[in-house]
Amino acid sequence: MGLIRSLGIYLYAGILVIGTYFKLQKAKRLFQQESNPSINEKIFSEPKNVSQKVIKRTGSQVIVKGNEKLPNEAVLFVSNHQGLFDILAFLGYLGKPVGFIAKKEIQKLPIIRSWMKLIHCVFLDRSDRRQSIKAINRGITFLKEGHSMVIFPEGTRSRDRTLNPFKPGSLRLATKANVPIVPVAIDGTYQILEKGNGRDIRSSTITITIHDPIYPTSYKGQKNTELAANLQEIIQTTLDQNKGSIPHDQVTIH
């Protein structure tokens, strides 16, 4: 029964993506115009909508804490990485248009790769150092141009609440672009797919906790290794706290 349900969700997601084709053409025309927040929101609305529908189809609930802390400017979101559904959760519920530093393999996915380019994602080939440097520099440019981005400094999925060490090199995106860093703890996504056999999709409660921004004036004096350790501690503390209850008057539930 679980396999049939999972196949149904995969099929549903595929149909949704294919169904965005004509909106993709309109988004491409918008993308050719001079970039501004209004156009970014219009382009981002479709990936946001599809992501929300897919997560709801899994039967999952999303709880967001700290929306009010989001700065009204481009930021680098630094998050832990529990599972594949992290990206859909951020697209659907983070509350701000964002791009990602994504694996180069995603470029093989038709339609999806086009949407990702339109929302200013950067594709990274970790096996090619020269290409990796170019990709990071491209991300820095996007941030300077006013486009927020998300990075997962663990570099891979943890598949549970255990954090892998944060790689400090990825923080160059913020330090070189001179933008605020917003730590985000995401919890519960691994229970949708990674906790089981990696094929069957289950429902979960996903918690996204947005922390206070760390502005350049605060992090400029730190080495990236120290900054990475501080960010990891913030996120680990939140994951530990999530094992308890979350006061509903401090959250937005979707």
Secondary structure, DSSP 8 states (H G I E B T S, - for coil): -HHHHHHHHHHHHHHHHHTTHHHHHHHHHHHTS---HHHHHHHHHHHHHHHHHHHHHTT-EEEEE-GGG--SS--EEEE----THHHHHHHHHSSS--EEEEEGGGGGSTTHHHHHHHTT-EEE-TT-HHHHHHHHHHHHHHHHTT--EEE-TTSS--SSS------GGGGHHHHHHT--EEEEEEESGGGTTTTTTSSS----EEEEEE---B-HHHHTTS-HHHHHHHHHHHHHHHHHHTTS---GGGEEE-
